């Protein structure tokens, strides 16, 4: 913390540390308006907002350009754990980006089938009839891998695997891995995330945090 304050004061004094005087003033204001908070800057595109999916804690965090957590949601990742191979039904690791957004304006619990919004709604009764169905509801944020050989290209390509962040029904055991590879969110939460992040937003899927 002392180092941070020293850098900020130096910026205010006109020394160059890669940040402007206005940047330093904003940081000081943000951190002095309340308790000091840990920052988690986007290491792929510095200064850009990003999404952090934590497999271990089963959470998804939305962070601003300063690296401050703006929202945190409970999620459910793959029942089979983490992995990138096609057909593994695992959640891929590493850097991705949101490359397509589908379902804009659809009502909560709307069923999306083969990436098309349908006129049908998910209900607990419908799920009881088809208990093994992996329901994709309300919104889709389709992810593209950004790390060649890990999650991009060949048989490890996240886009080709149709890895989404998407809405899911109330039957999902939130906070526990249960999906077929995607990142499941509560319907109200995925609408909020969908509206907050544009195409191109960085998404980091981290198995260890």
Protein Blocks (a to p, Z undefined) as FASTA:
>chain_A
ZZmmmmmmmmmnopaehiafklmmmmmmmmmmpccddddddfklghiacddddfklopac
dddfkopafbdcdddddfklpafbehklpacedjdddfbdehihiaehiaceehiacfbd
cdfklmmmmmmbccdehiacddddfbehklgghjlbfklnopacddddfkbcghiafbeo
iacddfklmmmmmmmpcghiacdddfkZZ
